[in-house]
């Protein structure tokens, strides 16, 4: 039997990591003129290696902050099953492999951000300046909420017992494989919602929090499946509203950026 301190250590580690990532995001927002923070907001598509690394770190920290809390029921179930086999420490490998999958997504998000910036469709604060792109992203995310792929991946994420009954693999290698597999299901469930960060803004903490709550709700709450469909309807309505507003007010102003504010105050 493991001591109580060992059983709760993983929970504290997950909580601590998520908290550190949220604090890092808060720092980026409130100290956005710091040289390191400015590196995450390159002003042109001619990025330096430091810019690329800083933007990648920003995206990865944000993904961990947003996605790790919703993965806790799965991590807790792995901990319970691994403890019964005397393999508690393998739960750290499971959680690490899950987080690694979101690093892969972060790389893709950085490349997409760079492409948007090449097309002058995004400002340095990662807010889309193109209404067309925002409408398309909202439509994509809204329609995806009703897709079979979304339903299948969400079902896997909502059922820790079912996931491990189907995919359990013993040993450290097994823990890594299961973590990556769960991360893949989670990515398949939430990738479209994460792209909405380009609509509301990576540096918009309220928007980041809204998306985090939406992910937690549909993955954990008893009415999560209904929440997922309702969210799809809201996103489609938002896309229609934005498109209609742009049609009748085609000369809307672009949103400002933290980086530009730093330059103005320099």
C-alpha positions as CSV (number, residue, x, y, z in Angstrom):
1,X,0.0,0.0,0.0
2,X,1.4,3.4,-1.0
3,X,1.6,6.1,1.6
4,X,-1.0,8.8,1.3
5,X,1.7,11.3,0.4
6,X,2.7,9.2,-2.7
7,X,-0.9,8.9,-3.9
8,X,-1.6,12.6,-3.8
9,X,1.8,13.6,-5.1
10,X,0.7,13.2,-8.8
11,X,-2.4,15.3,-8.2
12,X,-0.3,18.1,-6.7
13,X,2.2,17.8,-9.5
14,X,-0.6,18.2,-12.1
15,X,-2.1,21.1,-10.2
16,X,1.2,22.8,-9.8
17,X,2.1,22.5,-13.5
18,X,-1.3,23.9,-14.6
19,X,-1.0,26.7,-12.1
20,X,2.5,27.6,-13.3
21,X,1.3,27.7,-16.9
22,X,-1.6,30.0,-16.0
23,X,0.7,32.3,-14.1
24,X,3.0,32.4,-17.1
25,X,0.1,33.5,-19.3
26,X,-0.8,36.2,-16.7
27,X,2.7,37.4,-16.8
28,X,2.7,37.6,-20.6
29,X,-0.4,39.7,-20.5
30,X,0.4,42.1,-17.7
31,X,4.1,42.5,-18.5
32,X,3.8,42.4,-22.3
33,X,6.4,45.0,-22.8
34,X,9.1,42.8,-21.2
35,X,11.7,41.8,-23.9
36,X,10.9,38.1,-23.5
37,X,7.2,38.8,-23.8
38,X,7.7,41.0,-26.9
39,X,9.6,38.1,-28.6
40,X,6.3,36.1,-28.6
41,X,4.7,38.9,-30.7
42,X,6.9,39.3,-33.8
43,X,5.9,42.4,-35.7
44,X,6.7,41.0,-39.1
45,X,6.7,37.6,-40.8
46,X,10.5,37.8,-40.8
47,X,10.9,35.8,-37.5
48,X,14.2,35.2,-35.8
49,X,15.0,31.9,-34.3
50,X,14.3,33.5,-30.9
51,X,10.9,34.6,-32.1
52,X,10.0,31.1,-33.3
53,X,11.1,29.5,-30.1
54,X,9.3,32.1,-28.0
55,X,6.0,31.7,-29.9
56,X,6.3,27.9,-29.6
57,X,6.8,28.2,-25.9
58,X,3.8,30.5,-25.6
59,X,1.6,28.1,-27.4
60,X,2.8,25.1,-25.5
61,X,2.3,26.8,-22.1
62,X,-1.1,27.8,-23.2
63,X,-2.1,24.3,-24.3
64,X,-0.9,22.8,-21.0
65,X,-2.8,25.4,-19.0
66,X,-6.0,24.8,-21.0
67,X,-5.9,21.1,-21.6
68,X,-4.2,19.5,-18.6
69,X,-7.1,20.3,-16.1
70,X,-9.6,18.5,-18.4
71,X,-7.3,15.4,-18.6
72,X,-7.2,15.0,-14.8
73,X,-10.0,12.3,-14.6
74,X,-8.1,10.2,-17.1
75,X,-4.8,10.7,-15.2
76,X,-6.5,9.9,-11.9
77,X,-8.0,6.7,-13.3
78,X,-4.6,5.6,-14.7
79,X,-3.1,6.4,-11.2
80,X,-5.8,4.2,-9.6
81,X,-5.2,1.3,-11.9
82,X,-1.4,1.6,-11.9
83,X,-1.3,1.8,-8.1
84,X,-3.1,-1.5,-7.9
85,X,-0.2,-3.0,-9.8
86,X,2.4,-1.2,-7.8
87,X,3.3,1.0,-10.8
88,X,2.2,4.4,-9.5
89,X,5.2,6.3,-11.1
90,X,4.1,5.2,-14.6
91,X,1.2,7.7,-14.3
92,X,3.8,10.4,-14.6
93,X,4.8,8.9,-18.0
94,X,1.1,8.8,-19.0
95,X,0.6,12.4,-18.2
96,X,3.9,13.5,-19.8
97,X,3.0,11.6,-23.1
98,X,-0.4,13.4,-23.1
99,X,1.2,16.8,-22.7
100,X,3.7,15.8,-25.5
101,X,0.8,15.5,-28.0
102,X,-0.1,19.1,-27.3
103,X,3.5,20.1,-28.1
104,X,2.9,18.6,-31.6
105,X,-0.2,20.7,-31.9
106,X,1.7,23.8,-30.7
107,X,4.2,23.3,-33.5
108,X,1.4,23.2,-36.0
109,X,-0.2,26.3,-34.5
110,X,3.1,28.2,-34.7
111,X,3.3,27.4,-38.4
112,X,-0.2,28.5,-39.0
113,X,0.4,31.7,-37.1
114,X,3.4,32.4,-39.3
115,X,1.4,31.7,-42.5
116,X,-1.3,34.1,-41.3
117,X,1.3,36.7,-40.7
118,X,2.8,36.2,-44.1
119,X,-0.6,36.9,-45.5
120,X,-1.0,39.9,-43.2
121,X,-4.1,38.3,-41.7
122,X,-3.0,38.5,-38.1
123,X,-1.6,41.1,-35.8
124,X,1.3,40.6,-33.4
125,X,-1.1,39.8,-30.5
126,X,-2.4,36.8,-32.5
127,X,-5.8,38.4,-33.2
128,X,-7.1,37.8,-36.7
129,X,-7.5,41.0,-38.7
130,X,-9.3,39.3,-41.5
131,X,-13.0,38.9,-40.9
132,X,-13.2,36.2,-43.5
133,X,-10.7,34.0,-41.6
134,X,-12.5,34.5,-38.4
135,X,-15.9,33.6,-40.0
136,X,-14.3,30.5,-41.6
137,X,-12.7,29.4,-38.3
138,X,-16.0,29.8,-36.4
139,X,-17.8,27.9,-39.1
140,X,-15.2,25.1,-39.0
141,X,-15.4,24.8,-35.3
142,X,-19.2,25.0,-35.2
143,X,-19.7,22.3,-37.9
144,X,-17.0,20.1,-36.3
145,X,-19.0,20.0,-33.1
146,X,-21.7,18.0,-35.0
147,X,-19.2,15.6,-36.7
148,X,-18.8,11.9,-36.1
149,X,-15.1,12.4,-35.5
150,X,-15.9,14.9,-32.7
151,X,-18.5,12.5,-31.1
152,X,-16.1,9.5,-31.3
153,X,-13.1,11.4,-29.8
154,X,-15.3,13.1,-27.1
155,X,-16.7,9.7,-26.1
156,X,-13.2,8.4,-25.5
157,X,-12.3,11.5,-23.5
158,X,-15.4,11.2,-21.3
159,X,-15.0,7.6,-20.4
160,X,-11.7,6.9,-18.5
161,X,-12.8,3.3,-17.6
162,X,-13.8,2.5,-21.1
163,X,-10.6,3.9,-22.5
164,X,-8.3,1.9,-20.2
165,X,-10.5,-1.3,-20.6
166,X,-9.9,-1.0,-24.4
167,X,-6.3,0.4,-24.6
168,X,-4.6,-0.7,-21.4
169,X,-0.9,-1.6,-21.8
170,X,1.4,-2.5,-18.9
171,X,4.8,-1.1,-18.2
172,X,6.5,2.2,-18.9
173,X,6.2,1.8,-22.6
174,X,2.6,1.0,-22.2
175,X,2.0,4.1,-20.1
176,X,3.7,6.3,-22.8
177,X,1.6,4.7,-25.6
178,X,-1.6,5.2,-23.7
179,X,-0.8,8.8,-22.9
180,X,-0.1,9.5,-26.5
181,X,-3.3,7.7,-27.6
182,X,-5.4,9.6,-25.1
183,X,-3.6,12.8,-26.2
184,X,-4.5,12.0,-29.8
185,X,-8.2,11.4,-28.9
186,X,-8.2,14.7,-27.0
187,X,-6.5,16.5,-29.9
188,X,-9.1,15.0,-32.3
189,X,-11.8,16.3,-30.0
190,X,-10.6,19.8,-29.3
191,X,-8.3,21.0,-32.2
192,X,-11.0,23.1,-33.9
193,X,-11.8,24.9,-30.6
194,X,-8.1,25.6,-30.1
195,X,-8.0,27.3,-33.5
196,X,-10.6,29.8,-32.2
197,X,-7.7,31.4,-30.2
198,X,-6.9,33.0,-33.6
199,X,-10.4,34.6,-33.4
200,X,-10.5,35.9,-29.9
201,X,-6.8,36.3,-29.4
202,X,-4.0,34.3,-27.9
203,X,-3.3,37.2,-25.5
204,X,-7.0,37.6,-24.5
205,X,-7.0,35.7,-21.2
206,X,-10.8,36.0,-20.9
207,X,-11.2,34.2,-24.3
208,X,-8.6,31.6,-23.2
209,X,-10.6,31.0,-20.0
210,X,-13.9,30.7,-21.9
211,X,-12.4,28.0,-24.2
212,X,-10.9,26.2,-21.2
213,X,-14.2,26.1,-19.4
214,X,-16.0,24.9,-22.6
215,X,-13.5,22.0,-23.0
216,X,-13.8,21.0,-19.3
217,X,-17.6,21.2,-19.5
218,X,-18.0,18.9,-22.5
219,X,-15.3,16.4,-21.3
220,X,-16.2,16.1,-17.7
221,X,-19.7,17.4,-16.8
222,X,-22.7,14.9,-17.0
223,X,-24.4,17.0,-19.7
224,X,-21.2,17.5,-21.7
225,X,-22.5,15.8,-24.8
226,X,-25.4,18.2,-24.9
227,X,-23.0,21.1,-24.1
228,X,-20.9,20.1,-27.2
229,X,-23.9,20.4,-29.5
230,X,-25.1,23.6,-28.0
231,X,-21.6,25.1,-28.3
232,X,-21.6,24.1,-32.0
233,X,-24.9,26.0,-32.5
234,X,-23.5,29.1,-30.7
235,X,-20.3,29.1,-32.9
236,X,-22.4,28.8,-36.1
237,X,-24.6,31.7,-34.9
238,X,-21.4,33.7,-34.1
239,X,-20.1,33.1,-37.5
240,X,-23.3,34.3,-39.1
241,X,-23.5,37.4,-36.9
242,X,-19.9,38.3,-37.7
243,X,-20.4,37.8,-41.4
244,X,-23.6,39.9,-41.5
245,X,-22.0,42.6,-39.4
246,X,-19.1,42.7,-41.7
247,X,-21.4,43.0,-44.7
248,X,-23.2,45.9,-43.3
249,X,-20.1,47.5,-41.7
250,X,-17.3,46.6,-44.1
251,X,-15.0,49.3,-42.7
252,X,-14.6,47.9,-39.2
253,X,-11.3,48.8,-37.5
254,X,-8.7,46.2,-36.7
255,X,-8.0,45.4,-33.1
256,X,-4.8,46.8,-31.6
257,X,-1.9,44.7,-30.2
258,X,0.2,44.7,-27.1
259,X,3.3,44.9,-29.1
260,X,2.2,48.0,-31.0
261,X,1.4,49.6,-27.6
262,X,4.9,48.8,-26.4
263,X,6.3,50.5,-29.6
264,X,4.1,53.5,-29.1
265,X,5.3,53.9,-25.5
266,X,9.0,53.4,-26.4
